Every structure is written in C-alpha cells, then in structure tokens.
C-alpha cells in the first residue's frame, strides 16, 4: 500500500521544531503586552492559596493599581493584624508570582 504524499517526511532544515506550550504562552503574553496584567490577575484569583484560608475569609483583594494591592478587610482588629503582617504577606505574594508585581498593600 502506498503512503499518502508528504506523510512520514522529515522536517527541512529551515522549519522550526515545536515549542513547549509553557514557552509559547510566555512568548505570546509578552508579545501581546499582557504578561503584567496576567500576573496581577493571578494575585487576585490565587489570594486564598497565597495567604491561607483564615486570612482569605476576612480579607478580600479588591484591585491592583500601579503595584499597590488594595484589600478589603472585614473588621478593624483584622485590619490591624494584617497591617502588622504586611511584609510577610507581601513576601508570600512575591514568592508565589516570582515577581514584584505587588510592591505595597493597603488594607481598608
């Protein structure tokens, strides 16, 4: 039985090998200029993973604007507690994202 034309042929020297999906997505988001926005979105959507369930129950990220994360806190005692733990939480965010997409946190 004869093979269909073009099947089983090797790539020519000028054809590119396929990229890993991770690499292709990184390149695409960079080219589109949305990489930073996706990192910011990741902080908001992964909040509970980053800070833990107890904090996530009383503190909700509202928006991220110019590197400042605004977080709504349920009550004054928790707001005071989280304000004291600001640097710890900031470190967790930076460790999770691998970037400094968040430079400051404001608890409201």
MIFIVEX-160301 format. One record per residue: residue in one letter; x negated, y, z negated of N, C-alpha, C, O, CB in turn. Coordinates in steps of 0.1 Angstrom, whole numbers, plus 5000, padded with zeros to 4 digits. Glycine has a CB too. Example, Ala and Ser with C-alpha at 12.3 -4.5 7.8 and 13.67 -1.06 7.14 Angstrom:
ATOM  residuo    nu    nv    nw   cau   cav   caw    cu    cv    cw    ou    ov    ow   cbu   cbv   cbw
ATOM        A  4868  4943  4922  4877  4955  4922  4868  4967  4922  4858  4967  4915  4887  4955  4910
ATOM        S  4872  4978  4929  4863  4989  4929  4871  5000  4921  4866  5011  4920  4859  4994  4943
REM end
This chain:
ATOM  residuo    nu    nv    nw   cau   cav   caw    cu    cv    cw    ou    ov    ow   cbu   cbv   cbw
ATOM        X  4992  4988  5000  5000  5000  5000  4991  5012  5000  4982  5013  4992  5009  5000  4988
ATOM        X  4994  5022  5008  4986  5034  5009  4990  5044  4999  5001  5045  4995  4987  5040  5023
ATOM        X  4980  5052  4994  4982  5062  4984  4987  5075  4991  4984  5077  5002  4969  5065  4976
ATOM        X  4995  5082  4984  5000  5095  4989  4989  5104  4991  4979  5104  4983  5011  5101  4980
ATOM        X  4990  5113  5001  4979  5122  5004  4976  5131  4992  4985  5137  4985  4982  5131  5016
ATOM        X  4963  5133  4988  4959  5141  4977  4959  5135  4964  4953  5141  4955  4969  5153  4977
ATOM        X  4965  5124  4962  4965  5117  4949  4952  5111  4946  4945  5106  4955  4976  5106  4948
ATOM        X  4948  5112  4934  4936  5105  4930  4923  5112  4934  4912  5107  4931  4935  5091  4935
ATOM        X  4924  5124  4940  4912  5131  4944  4906  5138  4931  4914  5143  4923  4915  5141  4955
ATOM        X  4894  5140  4931  4887  5147  4920  4888  5162  4924  4889  5166  4935  4872  5143  4919
ATOM        X  4886  5170  4913  4886  5185  4915  4874  5189  4922  4863  5183  4921  4887  5191  4901
ATOM        X  4876  5199  4930  4865  5206  4937  4857  5214  4926  4862  5217  4916  4870  5215  4948
ATOM        X  4845  5217  4929  4836  5225  4920  4841  5238  4916  4838  5243  4905  4823  5227  4926
ATOM        X  4850  5245  4924  4854  5258  4921  4867  5258  4913  4872  5269  4909  4856  5266  4933
ATOM        X  4874  5247  4911  4886  5246  4904  4883  5245  4889  4873  5239  4885  4895  5234  4908
ATOM        X  4891  5252  4881  4888  5253  4866  4895  5241  4859  4905  5236  4863  4894  5266  4860
ATOM        X  4888  5236  4849  4893  5225  4841  4904  5231  4832  4903  5243  4829  4882  5218  4833
ATOM        X  4914  5223  4829  4924  5228  4820  4919  5232  4806  4909  5226  4801  4936  5217  4818
ATOM        X  4925  5243  4800  4921  5247  4787  4929  5241  4777  4940  5236  4779  4922  5263  4787
ATOM        X  4923  5241  4765  4931  5237  4753  4943  5247  4751  4941  5259  4754  4923  5235  4740
ATOM        X  4954  5242  4747  4966  5251  4745  4963  5262  4736  4967  5274  4738  4978  5243  4740
ATOM        X  4956  5259  4725  4952  5269  4715  4944  5281  4721  4947  5292  4719  4944  5263  4703
ATOM        X  4934  5277  4730  4926  5287  4737  4935  5295  4746  4933  5307  4747  4914  5280  4744
ATOM        X  4943  5288  4754  4951  5295  4764  4961  5305  4757  4963  5316  4762  4959  5285  4772
ATOM        X  4967  5301  4746  4976  5310  4739  4969  5322  4733  4973  5333  4734  4983  5303  4727
ATOM        X  4957  5320  4728  4949  5331  4723  4945  5341  4734  4947  5353  4732  4935  5325  4716
ATOM        X  4941  5336  4745  4937  5344  4756  4950  5352  4761  4949  5364  4765  4931  5336  4768
ATOM        X  4961  5345  4762  4973  5352  4767  4978  5363  4757  4981  5374  4762  4984  5341  4768
ATOM        X  4978  5360  4744  4982  5371  4735  4973  5382  4735  4977  5394  4733  4983  5365  4721
ATOM        X  4960  5380  4737  4950  5391  4738  4953  5399  4751  4953  5411  4750  4936  5385  4738
ATOM        X  4955  5392  4762  4957  5399  4775  4970  5407  4774  4970  5418  4780  4958  5388  4786
ATOM        X  4980  5402  4767  4993  5409  4767  4992  5421  4756  5001  5429  4756  5004  5400  4763
ATOM        X  4982  5420  4748  4981  5431  4737  4990  5429  4726  4994  5438  4719  4983  5444  4743
ATOM        X  4995  5416  4723  5004  5414  4712  4998  5406  4701  5006  5402  4692  5016  5406  4718
ATOM        X  4986  5403  4701  4979  5395  4691  4981  5401  4677  4985  5394  4668  4964  5394  4694
ATOM        X  4979  5414  4675  4981  5420  4662  4995  5420  4658  4998  5417  4646  4976  5435  4663
ATOM        X  5004  5422  4667  5019  5421  4663  5022  5407  4659  5030  5406  4649  5027  5425  4675
ATOM        X  5017  5397  4665  5020  5383  4661  5014  5380  4647  5020  5373  4639  5014  5373  4671
ATOM        X  5002  5385  4644  4996  5384  4631  5005  5390  4620  5007  5385  4610  4982  5389  4631
ATOM        X  5010  5402  4623  5019  5409  4614  5031  5401  4612  5036  5400  4600  5022  5423  4619
ATOM        X  5037  5396  4622  5049  5388  4621  5047  5376  4613  5055  5372  4605  5054  5385  4635
ATOM        X  5035  5370  4614  5031  5358  4607  5031  5361  4592  5035  5352  4584  5018  5353  4612
ATOM        X  5027  5372  4588  5026  5376  4574  5041  5376  4568  5043  5371  4557  5020  5390  4571
ATOM        X  5050  5382  4576  5064  5383  4571  5070  5370  4571  5077  5366  4561  5072  5393  4581
ATOM        X  5069  5362  4581  5076  5349  4582  5069  5338  4573  5076  5328  4570  5076  5344  4596
ATOM        X  5057  5340  4569  5050  5330  4561  5048  5334  4547  5040  5329  4539  5036  5327  4567
ATOM        X  5056  5344  4543  5054  5351  4530  5055  5340  4518  5046  5340  4510  5065  5361  4528
ATOM        X  5065  5331  4518  5066  5322  4508  5054  5312  4507  5049  5309  4496  5078  5313  4509
ATOM        X  5049  5308  4519  5037  5300  4519  5025  5307  4514  5017  5301  4507  5034  5295  4534
ATOM        X  5024  5320  4516  5012  5328  4512  5012  5330  4497  5002  5328  4490  5012  5341  4520
ATOM        X  5024  5335  4492  5024  5339  4478  5030  5329  4468  5029  5330  4456  5032  5352  4477
ATOM        X  5037  5319  4473  5043  5309  4465  5058  5312  4463  5063  5323  4465  5036  5308  4452
ATOM        X  5065  5301  4459  5080  5302  4458  5084  5312  4447  5094  5319  4449  5086  5288  4455
ATOM        X  5077  5312  4436  5082  5320  4424  5081  5335  4428  5091  5342  4426  5073  5318  4412
ATOM        X  5071  5339  4434  5069  5353  4439  5079  5356  4450  5085  5367  4450  5055  5357  4443
ATOM        X  5080  5347  4459  5089  5349  4471  5104  5351  4467  5112  5357  4474  5088  5337  4480
ATOM        X  5108  5345  4455  5122  5346  4450  5125  5360  4446  5136  5365  4447  5124  5337  4439
ATOM        X  5115  5368  4442  5117  5381  4436  5111  5392  4445  5114  5404  4443  5111  5382  4422
ATOM        X  5103  5389  4455  5097  5399  4463  5098  5395  4478  5095  5384  4482  5082  5400  4460
ATOM        X  5103  5404  4486  5106  5402  4500  5098  5412  4508  5100  5424  4507  5121  5402  4503
ATOM        X  5090  5408  4518  5083  5417  4526  5094  5424  4536  5102  5417  4542  5072  5411  4535
ATOM        X  5093  5437  4537  5103  5444  4545  5097  5448  4559  5103  5446  4569  5107  5457  4538
ATOM        X  5085  5454  4558  5078  5457  4571  5064  5459  4569  5059  5460  4558  5085  5470  4577
ATOM        X  5056  5459  4580  5042  5461  4580  5039  5472  4590  5042  5471  4602  5034  5448  4584
ATOM        X  5034  5483  4585  5032  5495  4593  5018  5501  4591  5014  5504  4579  5043  5506  4589
ATOM        X  5010  5501  4601  4997  5506  4601  4988  5500  4590  4981  5506  4583  4997  5521  4599
ATOM        X  4990  5487  4588  4982  5479  4578  4987  5480  4564  4981  5474  4555  4968  5485  4578
ATOM        X  4999  5486  4562  5005  5487  4549  5017  5478  4549  5026  5480  4557  5009  5502  4546
ATOM        X  5017  5468  4540  5028  5459  4538  5038  5465  4528  5033  5467  4516  5023  5445  4535
ATOM        X  5050  5467  4531  5060  5472  4522  5068  5460  4517  5074  5453  4525  5069  5483  4528
ATOM        X  5069  5459  4504  5075  5447  4498  5086  5452  4488  5083  5459  4479  5065  5438  4491
ATOM        X  5098  5447  4490  5109  5450  4481  5109  5440  4469  5108  5428  4472  5123  5449  4488
ATOM        X  5109  5445  4457  5108  5437  4445  5121  5438  4437  5127  5449  4436  5096  5441  4436
ATOM        X  5126  5427  4432  5139  5426  4426  5141  5435  4414  5152  5441  4412  5142  5412  4422
ATOM        X  5130  5437  4405  5132  5445  4393  5118  5451  4389  5108  5447  4394  5138  5436  4382
ATOM        X  5119  5460  4379  5107  5467  4375  5097  5458  4369  5085  5460  4371  5111  5478  4365
ATOM        X  5100  5449  4360  5090  5440  4354  5082  5433  4365  5070  5431  4364  5096  5431  4344
ATOM        X  5089  5427  4375  5082  5420  4385  5073  5430  4394  5062  5426  4398  5092  5413  4394
ATOM        X  5079  5442  4396  5071  5452  4404  5058  5455  4397  5048  5456  4403  5080  5465  4406
ATOM        X  5058  5456  4383  5046  5459  4375  5037  5447  4376  5025  5449  4378  5050  5462  4361
ATOM        X  5042  5435  4375  5034  5423  4376  5027  5422  4389  5015  5419  4390  5042  5411  4373
ATOM        X  5034  5424  4400  5029  5423  4413  5019  5434  4416  5009  5432  4424  5040  5422  4424
ATOM        X  5022  5445  4411  5012  5457  4413  4999  5453  4407  4988  5457  4412  5018  5470  4407
ATOM        X  4999  5447  4395  4986  5443  4389  4979  5432  4397  4967  5431  4396  4989  5438  4374
ATOM        X  4987  5424  4404  4981  5412  4412  4979  5416  4426  4977  5407  4435  4991  5400  4410
ATOM        X  4980  5429  4429  4979  5434  4443  4967  5428  4451  4969  5423  4462  4979  5449  4443
ATOM        X  4955  5429  4445  4943  5425  4452  4943  5410  4454  4938  5405  4464  4931  5429  4443
ATOM        X  4948  5402  4444  4949  5388  4446  4958  5384  4457  4955  5375  4466  4955  5381  4432
ATOM        X  4970  5391  4458  4979  5388  4469  4973  5392  4483  4975  5385  4493  4993  5395  4467
ATOM        X  4967  5404  4483  4960  5408  4495  4950  5398  4499  4949  5395  4511  4954  5422  4492
ATOM        X  4942  5393  4490  4932  5382  4493  4939  5370  4499  4933  5364  4509  4924  5379  4481
ATOM        X  4950  5366  4494  4958  5354  4499  4962  5357  4513  4961  5348  4522  4970  5351  4490
ATOM        X  4967  5369  4516  4972  5372  4529  4960  5372  4539  4961  5366  4550  4978  5386  4530
ATOM        X  4949  5378  4535  4937  5378  4544  4932  5364  4546  4927  5361  4557  4927  5387  4538
ATOM        X  4932  5356  4536  4927  5342  4538  4936  5334  4547  4932  5326  4555  4926  5335  4524
ATOM        X  4949  5337  4546  4959  5330  4554  4958  5334  4569  4958  5325  4578  4973  5332  4549
ATOM        X  4957  5347  4571  4957  5351  4585  4943  5351  4591  4941  5351  4603  4962  5365  4586
ATOM        X  4932  5352  4583  4919  5352  4588  4915  5366  4593  4905  5368  4600  4917  5342  4598
ATOM        X  4923  5376  4589  4921  5390  4594  4924  5400  4583  4929  5396  4572  4929  5392  4607
ATOM        X  4922  5412  4586  4926  5423  4577  4938  5430  4583  4938  5443  4582  4914  5433  4575
ATOM        X  4947  5423  4588  4959  5429  4594  4967  5437  4583  4974  5446  4586  4968  5418  4600
ATOM        X  4966  5432  4570  4972  5440  4559  4960  5445  4551  4952  5438  4546  4981  5430  4550
ATOM        X  4960  5458  4550  4949  5465  4542  4954  5470  4528  4946  5472  4519  4943  5477  4550
ATOM        X  4967  5471  4527  4973  5477  4515  4987  5471  4513  4994  5468  4523  4974  5493  4515
ATOM        X  4992  5470  4501  5005  5465  4498  5012  5475  4489  5006  5480  4479  5005  5451  4491
ATOM        X  5024  5479  4492  5032  5488  4484  5045  5481  4480  5053  5476  4488  5035  5501  4491
ATOM        X  5046  5479  4466  5058  5473  4461  5068  5483  4457  5065  5493  4451  5054  5464  4448
ATOM        X  5080  5481  4462  5091  5491  4460  5103  5484  4453  5113  5491  4450  5096  5497  4473
REM end
